Amino acid sequence: MNKTPFSLKFPSILRLLAKIDGRHAQILNKHPLKPAELKQLKSYYKIGLTYTSNALEGNLLTESETKVVLEDGITIGGKPLKDHLEALGHQDAFNAIDHWIHQPLSESIICECHRLFYHRIDEENAGKYRLQKVFVSGATLRFPEALQVPNFMAHLIEQWHGLDPDLHPVLKSAWLHYQFVAIHPFIDGNGRTARLLMNLVLIQNGYPVAIIPPVNRSRYIDSLQDYNRGNELPFFELILEMVIDGQKDYLRLVGES
């Protein structure tokens, strides 16, 4: 696992954080939202994050098909059963974020997040650390041996709670995202769990959901590999840009020009 981020030394990160902070102030000026607005926003982000996060992993459902599966309970002809189960599981895990907003991050939350996403696909391994090696197709990332996973995860939580409290919460969310992916503690569903955990941290700190669209898949994987080689900048730049896009989208939805 890599060290605590020192990305603040990069001018590009400082510029992106300045943009984030400016839009964050705009968002806070829009609060509080009406219950009906909050409900619509949650539905919007649930569908958007479920579609994009699954699509990054090869799920074939389109965004409109994901909406039909989640909101109408209708299966899509010609699409794999697993793709439907992934959509339903991701929805379950996203909905659970509301229950974790005021809780400190823990291994139990992480395992429950994965269990909710994965239990329809593989009940035996859902929410349980892997017992075998894992690989990511198209990437050169190497992960800890299965026997090392419990210690790595315990250390991750220890590191998380030891981060500088003044470190920008968006940088914290990106750091957690990468460190979780670097461990790959579960047999499958690690990327989606990482993105859910990142968004849990963002929501806990008053930021909108950050979505990585499938068009950025190659950049996303390349940035994870760069981070693994010791160059954290591309990954942090990508995540911060996605946070800014999420803020723009949020302000558009609530009527900010």
Sequence and secondary structure as in RCSB ss.txt:
>XXXX:A:sequence
MNKTPFSLKFPSILRLLAKIDGRHAQILNKHPLKPAELKQLKSYYKIGLTYTSNALEGNLLTESETKVVLEDGIT
IGGKPLKDHLEALGHQDAFNAIDHWIHQPLSESIICECHRLFYHRIDEENAGKYRLQKVFVSGATLRFPEALQVP
NFMAHLIEQWHGLDPDLHPVLKSAWLHYQFVAIHPFIDGNGRTARLLMNLVLIQNGYPVAIIPPVNRSRYIDSLQ
DYNRGNELPFFELILEMVIDGQKDYLRLVGES
>XXXX:A:secstr
   S  GGGSHHHHHHHHHHHHHHHHHHHT S  HHHHHHHHHHHHHHHHHHHHHHTT    HHHHHIIIII   
 TTS HHHHHHHHHHHHHHHHHHHHTTS   HHHHHHHHHHHHTTT TTTTTS  SS    TT       GGGHH
HHHHHHHHHHHHS TTS HHHHHHHHHHHHHHH  SSS HHHHHHHHHHHHHHHTT       GGGHHHHHHHHH
HHHTT  HHHHHHHHHHHHHHHHHHHHHTT  
